[in-house]
Amino acid sequence: MGANETIGINLDHLRLLILGGTGDATELLAKASLLPQLQIMTSLAGRTQHPVVPAGAVRIGGFGGVEGLVTYLQQHQIDLLIDATHPFAAQISHHAAAAAAACGIPHLILSRPAWQPVPGDRWLDVERIEAAATILPDRAKRVFLTTGRQQLAAFAHLESLWFLMRMIDPPLSGTAVPPGELLFDRGPFSLQDELTLMTHYGIDTVVSKNSGGEATYAKIRAARELGLPVVMVRRPMLPAAEVAPDIPAAMAWLTRHIHP
């Protein structure tokens, strides 16, 4: 279903919009679909070329800012909104909060907890991608860059370093890319695979977003076992909203609104 298509509205059901694109969103959809009181639509941003499309009604594409999302919520008579996007998808999260407030509908952010360092980790905590690029030249020679294709340009000027760049899709045409090798793959990844990969390429530093969850945590475990530093980019701030740390908490929120 495209961005401009609509779904039929069943007035006997509460209408839930899930802003998805994550494994958490897919799992939430599977569980929420078992609630007969709900009619569910999932929205994907469409940034990956071959997204994992969940079952049921799906729209793909942006909304056109806060105003576009408000229009969508009103036209489709959405009753509940859950933002289950990636922890670094800050713009859509802030747009969702503003749109839900404008429409007066309950709004939840499903945000898995950030990773926390444990004994053996060698984290260099930074605020932004640009800060990660700034500190690398004095600390690294061969970097495992796992921040996705949209952040490649921030590292392109570091011509004295070599990068193994893992992402789901190739970078867009014209994107400045740092020296090294592109690797296209999608998690989850195993610890043994990550150990083998880092050893094979002689990686001495890992750069990662603090995404949380298990799907990509193996690289953090592998870096710990190999004694490698990890430049960890902090998450952007969430908008003011109710937050569920996991699927059970999100389901409890839904149940409260189905049976107030």
C-alpha contacts under 8 A as a table, 3 or more apart, distances in Angstrom:
res1	aa1	res2	aa2	distance
1	M	5	E	6.18
1	M	57	A	7.30
1	M	58	V	5.76
1	M	59	R	5.21
1	M	60	I	6.99
2	G	5	E	5.39
2	G	58	V	7.89
2	G	59	R	5.27
2	G	60	I	5.53
2	G	61	G	7.32
3	A	59	R	5.17
3	A	60	I	5.12
3	A	61	G	5.17
3	A	62	G	7.24
3	A	63	F	7.78
4	N	59	R	7.97
5	E	59	R	7.42
6	T	76	H	7.61
7	I	57	A	7.33
7	I	76	H	7.66
9	I	76	H	7.10
9	I	77	Q	7.89
10	N	13	H	5.79
10	N	39	Q	7.42
11	L	14	L	7.44
12	D	37	Q	7.73
13	H	36	P	7.94
13	H	37	Q	5.11
13	H	38	L	5.21
13	H	39	Q	5.84
14	L	37	Q	6.17
14	L	38	L	4.95
14	L	39	Q	6.04
14	L	78	I	7.63
14	L	79	D	5.90
14	L	80	L	7.50
14	L	258	I	7.59
15	R	38	L	5.87
15	R	39	Q	4.81
15	R	40	I	5.91
15	R	41	M	7.78
15	R	77	Q	7.07
15	R	78	I	4.96
15	R	79	D	5.10
15	R	80	L	6.35
16	L	38	L	6.65
16	L	39	Q	6.11
16	L	40	I	4.82
16	L	41	M	6.32
16	L	78	I	6.00
16	L	79	D	6.02
16	L	80	L	4.72
16	L	81	L	5.80
16	L	82	I	7.54
17	L	40	I	5.94
17	L	41	M	4.95
17	L	42	T	5.84
17	L	43	S	7.31
17	L	78	I	6.62
17	L	80	L	6.36
17	L	81	L	4.98
17	L	82	I	6.34
18	I	25	A	7.22
18	I	29	L	7.79
18	I	40	I	7.40
18	I	41	M	6.28
18	I	42	T	4.76
18	I	43	S	6.23
18	I	81	L	6.10
18	I	82	I	4.91
18	I	83	D	5.99
18	I	84	A	6.60
19	L	25	A	7.55
19	L	42	T	5.95
19	L	43	S	4.95
19	L	44	L	6.49
19	L	81	L	7.78
19	L	82	I	6.27
19	L	83	D	4.84
19	L	84	A	5.44
19	L	85	T	5.86
20	G	25	A	5.02
20	G	26	T	7.25
20	G	42	T	6.20
20	G	43	S	5.72
20	G	44	L	5.46
20	G	45	A	7.91
20	G	83	D	7.01
20	G	84	A	5.16
20	G	85	T	5.02
21	G	25	A	6.51
21	G	26	T	7.67
21	G	43	S	7.80
21	G	44	L	5.47
21	G	45	A	7.20
21	G	51	P	7.65
21	G	52	V	7.60
21	G	84	A	7.53
21	G	85	T	5.86
21	G	86	H	7.15
22	T	25	A	5.18
22	T	26	T	6.55
22	T	84	A	6.92
22	T	85	T	6.07
22	T	86	H	6.21
23	G	26	T	5.10
23	G	27	E	6.22
24	D	27	E	5.12
24	D	28	L	6.03
24	D	84	A	6.78
24	D	110	L	7.97
24	D	247	I	7.22
25	A	28	L	5.04
25	A	29	L	6.09
25	A	84	A	5.27
25	A	85	T	7.29
26	T	29	L	5.12
26	T	30	A	6.33
26	T	54	P	6.11
27	E	30	A	5.16
27	E	31	K	6.47
27	E	247	I	7.51
28	L	31	K	5.27
28	L	32	A	5.89
28	L	247	I	6.00
28	L	250	A	7.75
28	L	251	M	7.69
29	L	32	A	5.06
29	L	33	S	5.81
29	L	40	I	7.90
29	L	54	P	7.90
30	A	33	S	5.38
30	A	34	L	7.13
31	K	34	L	5.57
31	K	35	L	7.61
31	K	251	M	7.80
32	A	35	L	5.51
32	A	38	L	7.59
32	A	251	M	6.99
33	S	36	P	7.24
33	S	38	L	7.14
33	S	39	Q	7.90
33	S	40	I	7.25
35	L	38	L	5.93
36	P	39	Q	7.97
37	Q	258	I	7.13
40	I	56	G	7.59
40	I	57	A	6.94
41	M	56	G	7.20
41	M	57	A	5.05
41	M	58	V	5.75
41	M	59	R	7.55
42	T	54	P	7.71
42	T	56	G	7.80
42	T	57	A	6.32
42	T	58	V	4.80
42	T	59	R	6.40
43	S	58	V	5.72
43	S	59	R	4.85
43	S	60	I	5.82
43	S	61	G	7.57
44	L	58	V	7.45
44	L	59	R	6.29
44	L	60	I	4.77
44	L	61	G	6.25
44	L	62	G	7.95
45	A	60	I	5.80
45	A	61	G	4.80
45	A	62	G	5.58
46	G	49	Q	7.22
46	G	51	P	7.19
46	G	60	I	5.44
46	G	61	G	5.15
46	G	62	G	7.60
48	T	51	P	5.50
48	T	168	I	7.26
48	T	169	D	6.36
49	Q	169	D	6.54
53	V	58	V	7.62
54	P	58	V	7.34
55	A	58	V	7.69
62	G	65	G	7.82
63	F	66	V	7.70
63	F	68	G	4.98
63	F	69	L	5.25
63	F	72	Y	7.60
64	G	67	E	6.90
64	G	68	G	4.67
64	G	69	L	6.84
65	G	68	G	5.37
65	G	69	L	6.37
65	G	95	H	6.54
66	V	69	L	5.16
66	V	70	V	6.11
66	V	95	H	5.02
66	V	96	A	7.14
66	V	98	A	6.71
66	V	99	A	5.66
67	E	70	V	5.07
67	E	71	T	6.21
67	E	99	A	7.34
68	G	71	T	5.11
68	G	72	Y	6.25
69	L	72	Y	4.97
69	L	73	L	6.13
69	L	95	H	7.69
69	L	96	A	7.37
69	L	99	A	6.24
70	V	73	L	5.17
70	V	74	Q	6.18
70	V	99	A	5.08
70	V	100	A	7.42
70	V	102	A	7.16
70	V	103	C	6.72
71	T	74	Q	5.18
71	T	75	Q	5.97
72	Y	75	Q	5.16
72	Y	76	H	6.03
73	L	76	H	5.45
73	L	77	Q	5.78
73	L	78	I	5.07
73	L	103	C	7.51
74	Q	77	Q	4.93
74	Q	78	I	6.58
74	Q	103	C	7.32
75	Q	78	I	7.97
78	I	81	L	7.35
78	I	105	I	7.87
79	D	105	I	5.90
79	D	106	P	7.25
80	L	105	I	5.94
80	L	106	P	5.34
80	L	107	H	6.23
81	L	100	A	7.18
81	L	105	I	7.26
81	L	106	P	6.38
81	L	107	H	4.82
81	L	108	L	6.42
82	I	107	H	5.77
82	I	108	L	4.77
82	I	109	I	5.78
82	I	110	L	6.92
83	D	93	S	6.63
83	D	96	A	7.16
83	D	107	H	7.63
83	D	108	L	6.15
83	D	109	I	4.71
83	D	110	L	6.02
84	A	109	I	6.19
84	A	110	L	4.93
84	A	111	S	6.81
85	T	89	A	6.35
85	T	93	S	7.50
85	T	110	L	7.83
86	H	89	A	5.24
86	H	211	S	7.57
87	P	90	A	7.05
87	P	111	S	6.55
87	P	211	S	6.11
87	P	235	R	6.61
87	P	236	P	7.63
88	F	211	S	7.42
88	F	235	R	6.07
88	F	236	P	6.29
89	A	92	I	6.03
89	A	93	S	6.50
90	A	93	S	5.15
90	A	94	H	6.27
90	A	236	P	6.38
90	A	237	M	7.51
90	A	238	L	7.03
91	Q	94	H	5.33
91	Q	95	H	6.17
92	I	95	H	4.87
92	I	96	A	5.89
93	S	96	A	5.10
93	S	97	A	6.30
93	S	109	I	7.96
93	S	238	L	7.14
93	S	239	P	6.92
94	H	97	A	5.17
94	H	98	A	6.28
94	H	238	L	7.32
94	H	239	P	5.55
95	H	98	A	5.19
95	H	99	A	6.03
96	A	99	A	5.11
96	A	100	A	5.98
97	A	100	A	5.29
97	A	101	A	6.21
97	A	107	H	7.01
97	A	239	P	6.61
97	A	240	A	7.45
97	A	241	A	6.97
98	A	101	A	5.19
98	A	102	A	6.17
99	A	102	A	5.00
99	A	103	C	6.19
100	A	103	C	5.13
100	A	104	G	5.84
100	A	105	I	5.33
100	A	106	P	6.85
100	A	107	H	6.15
101	A	104	G	4.96
101	A	105	I	6.60
107	H	241	A	7.06
107	H	242	E	7.12
108	L	241	A	6.49
108	L	242	E	5.29
108	L	243	V	5.82
108	L	244	A	7.07
108	L	250	A	7.74
109	I	241	A	6.82
109	I	242	E	6.29
109	I	243	V	4.75
109	I	244	A	6.16
110	L	243	V	5.89
110	L	244	A	4.85
110	L	245	P	6.02
110	L	246	D	6.61
110	L	247	I	7.63
110	L	250	A	6.67
111	S	243	V	6.61
111	S	244	A	6.16
111	S	245	P	5.22
111	S	246	D	7.01
112	R	212	G	6.19
112	R	213	G	6.38
112	R	244	A	7.67
112	R	245	P	4.74
112	R	246	D	5.80
113	P	212	G	5.80
113	P	213	G	7.26
113	P	245	P	6.03
114	A	210	N	6.03
114	A	211	S	6.22
114	A	212	G	4.38
114	A	213	G	7.51
115	W	210	N	6.22
115	W	211	S	7.27
115	W	212	G	4.92
115	W	213	G	7.48
117	P	121	D	5.86
117	P	123	W	7.18
118	V	121	D	5.74
120	G	224	R	5.76
120	G	225	E	7.82
120	G	227	G	7.42
121	D	223	A	7.70
121	D	224	R	5.17
121	D	227	G	7.58
121	D	229	P	7.40
121	D	230	V	7.89
122	R	224	R	7.21
122	R	227	G	7.38
122	R	228	L	6.73
122	R	229	P	4.70
122	R	230	V	6.10
123	W	229	P	5.74
123	W	230	V	4.81
123	W	231	V	5.86
123	W	232	M	6.30
124	L	229	P	7.11
124	L	230	V	6.06
124	L	231	V	4.67
124	L	232	M	5.88
125	D	231	V	6.09
125	D	232	M	4.95
125	D	233	V	6.18
125	D	234	R	6.90
126	V	129	I	7.71
126	V	131	A	6.09
126	V	132	A	6.30
126	V	231	V	7.02
126	V	232	M	6.07
126	V	233	V	5.04
126	V	234	R	6.15
127	E	131	A	6.67
127	E	233	V	5.78
127	E	234	R	5.29
127	E	235	R	7.79
128	R	131	A	5.31
128	R	132	A	6.71
128	R	233	V	5.79
128	R	234	R	6.80
129	I	132	A	5.12
129	I	133	A	6.54
129	I	151	Q	7.26
129	I	154	A	7.16
129	I	233	V	6.37
130	E	133	A	5.15
130	E	134	T	6.30
130	E	154	A	6.08
131	A	134	T	4.97
131	A	135	I	6.50
132	A	135	I	5.61
132	A	136	L	6.44
132	A	207	V	7.44
132	A	231	V	6.38
132	A	232	M	7.84
132	A	233	V	7.17
133	A	136	L	5.52
133	A	137	P	7.83
133	A	154	A	6.58
133	A	155	F	5.63
133	A	158	L	7.89
134	T	137	P	7.12
135	I	138	D	6.26
135	I	139	R	6.88
136	L	139	R	5.16
136	L	140	A	5.52
137	P	140	A	5.86
137	P	141	K	7.37
137	P	158	L	7.33
137	P	160	S	7.77
137	P	161	L	7.20
139	R	205	T	7.97
140	A	143	V	6.64
140	A	161	L	7.29
140	A	204	D	6.32
140	A	205	T	5.95
141	K	160	S	7.60
141	K	161	L	4.98
141	K	162	W	6.19
141	K	204	D	6.79
141	K	205	T	7.77
142	R	161	L	6.13
142	R	162	W	4.84
142	R	163	F	5.83
142	R	164	L	7.65
142	R	202	G	6.80
142	R	203	I	5.02
142	R	204	D	5.51
142	R	205	T	6.56
143	V	161	L	7.45
143	V	162	W	6.18
143	V	163	F	4.75
143	V	164	L	6.14
143	V	203	I	5.65
143	V	204	D	6.19
143	V	205	T	4.93
143	V	206	V	5.71
143	V	207	V	7.13
144	F	163	F	5.90
144	F	164	L	4.85
144	F	165	M	6.23
144	F	166	R	7.73
144	F	198	M	7.56
144	F	203	I	6.21
144	F	204	D	7.92
144	F	205	T	6.26
144	F	206	V	4.70
144	F	207	V	6.15
145	L	148	G	7.87
145	L	163	F	6.38
145	L	164	L	5.91
145	L	165	M	4.83
145	L	166	R	6.43
145	L	206	V	6.16
145	L	207	V	4.99
145	L	208	S	6.74
146	T	165	M	6.16
146	T	166	R	5.34
146	T	167	M	6.83
146	T	206	V	7.63
146	T	207	V	6.04
146	T	208	S	5.33
146	T	209	K	7.52
147	T	150	Q	7.90
147	T	151	Q	6.42
147	T	152	L	7.98
147	T	166	R	7.83
147	T	167	M	7.67
147	T	207	V	7.00
147	T	208	S	5.54
147	T	209	K	5.87
148	G	151	Q	6.06
148	G	152	L	7.20
148	G	165	M	7.82
148	G	166	R	6.79
148	G	167	M	5.01
148	G	168	I	7.53
149	R	152	L	5.49
149	R	167	M	5.99
149	R	168	I	7.99
149	R	169	D	7.33
149	R	170	P	7.01
149	R	171	P	5.31
150	Q	153	A	7.50
150	Q	171	P	7.33
151	Q	154	A	5.78
151	Q	155	F	7.66
152	L	155	F	5.69
152	L	156	A	6.48
152	L	175	T	7.60
152	L	176	A	6.81
152	L	177	V	5.62
152	L	178	P	6.88
153	A	156	A	4.99
153	A	157	H	7.88
153	A	175	T	6.54
153	A	176	A	4.88
153	A	177	V	5.76
153	A	178	P	7.26
154	A	157	H	7.45
155	F	158	L	5.70
155	F	177	V	7.35
155	F	178	P	5.75
156	A	159	E	7.00
156	A	176	A	5.76
156	A	177	V	4.96
156	A	178	P	3.78
156	A	179	P	7.20
157	H	178	P	6.65
158	L	161	L	5.81
158	L	178	P	6.59
158	L	179	P	7.87
159	E	162	W	7.56
159	E	178	P	6.71
159	E	179	P	6.23
161	L	179	P	7.08
162	W	178	P	7.59
162	W	179	P	5.51
162	W	180	G	4.94
163	F	178	P	6.82
163	F	179	P	6.10
163	F	180	G	4.49
163	F	181	E	6.36
164	L	180	G	5.75
164	L	181	E	5.04
164	L	182	L	6.13
164	L	183	L	7.02
164	L	201	Y	7.87
165	M	180	G	7.44
165	M	181	E	6.14
165	M	182	L	4.86
165	M	183	L	5.79
166	R	182	L	6.10
166	R	183	L	4.58
166	R	184	F	5.72
166	R	185	D	6.70
167	M	170	P	7.21
167	M	182	L	7.75
167	M	183	L	6.40
167	M	184	F	5.12
167	M	185	D	6.02
167	M	186	R	7.20
168	I	184	F	5.14
168	I	185	D	5.16
168	I	186	R	5.48
169	D	184	F	6.25
170	P	182	L	7.99
170	P	184	F	7.17
171	P	175	T	6.28
172	L	175	T	5.69
186	R	189	F	7.90
187	G	215	A	5.66
187	G	216	T	6.11
188	P	214	E	7.51
188	P	215	A	4.13
188	P	216	T	5.72
189	F	193	D	6.73
189	F	194	E	6.97
189	F	215	A	6.44
189	F	216	T	6.00
189	F	217	Y	7.98
189	F	218	A	6.23
189	F	219	K	7.84
190	S	193	D	5.23
190	S	194	E	6.33
190	S	218	A	5.81
191	L	194	E	5.18
191	L	195	L	6.14
191	L	218	A	4.75
191	L	219	K	6.85
191	L	221	R	6.86
191	L	222	A	6.07
192	Q	195	L	5.08
192	Q	196	T	6.09
192	Q	222	A	7.89
193	D	196	T	5.15
193	D	197	L	6.06
194	E	197	L	5.02
194	E	198	M	6.10
194	E	218	A	6.56
194	E	219	K	5.63
194	E	222	A	6.05
195	L	198	M	5.39
195	L	199	T	6.08
195	L	219	K	7.74
195	L	222	A	5.29
195	L	223	A	7.81
195	L	226	L	7.77
196	T	199	T	5.24
196	T	200	H	5.93
197	L	200	H	5.22
197	L	201	Y	6.30
198	M	201	Y	5.41
198	M	202	G	5.98
198	M	203	I	5.12
199	T	202	G	5.10
199	T	203	I	6.49
200	H	203	I	7.93
203	I	206	V	7.50
204	D	228	L	5.95
204	D	229	P	7.41
205	T	228	L	5.78
205	T	229	P	5.32
205	T	230	V	5.97
205	T	231	V	7.48
206	V	223	A	7.27
206	V	228	L	7.28
206	V	229	P	6.42
206	V	230	V	4.67
206	V	231	V	6.13
207	V	230	V	5.68
207	V	231	V	4.70
207	V	232	M	6.16
207	V	233	V	7.78
208	S	230	V	7.03
208	S	231	V	6.28
208	S	232	M	5.19
208	S	233	V	6.21
209	K	232	M	5.70
209	K	233	V	4.65
209	K	234	R	6.55
209	K	235	R	7.29
210	N	232	M	6.11
210	N	233	V	5.81
210	N	234	R	5.68
210	N	235	R	6.18
211	S	235	R	7.44
212	G	217	Y	7.29
213	G	216	T	7.16
213	G	217	Y	6.70
214	E	217	Y	5.05
214	E	218	A	7.43
215	A	218	A	7.55
216	T	219	K	6.34
216	T	220	I	7.95
217	Y	220	I	5.31
217	Y	221	R	6.59
218	A	221	R	5.00
218	A	222	A	6.00
219	K	222	A	4.96
219	K	223	A	6.09
220	I	223	A	5.14
220	I	224	R	6.24
220	I	230	V	7.55
221	R	224	R	5.03
221	R	225	E	6.27
222	A	225	E	5.11
222	A	226	L	6.13
223	A	226	L	5.09
223	A	227	G	5.87
223	A	228	L	4.85
223	A	229	P	6.87
223	A	230	V	7.11
224	R	227	G	5.06
224	R	228	L	6.20
224	R	229	P	7.89
225	E	228	L	7.81
238	L	241	A	7.94
244	A	247	I	7.53
244	A	249	A	5.35
244	A	250	A	5.47
245	P	249	A	6.65
245	P	250	A	7.79
246	D	249	A	5.53
246	D	250	A	6.43
247	I	250	A	5.01
247	I	251	M	6.12
248	P	251	M	5.05
248	P	252	A	6.14
249	A	252	A	5.02
249	A	253	W	6.29
250	A	253	W	5.03
250	A	254	L	6.33
251	M	254	L	5.00
251	M	255	T	6.14
252	A	255	T	5.04
252	A	256	R	6.25
253	W	256	R	5.20
253	W	257	H	6.52
254	L	257	H	5.23
254	L	258	I	6.15
255	T	258	I	5.02
255	T	259	H	5.98
256	R	259	H	5.28
256	R	260	P	5.30
257	H	260	P	5.20
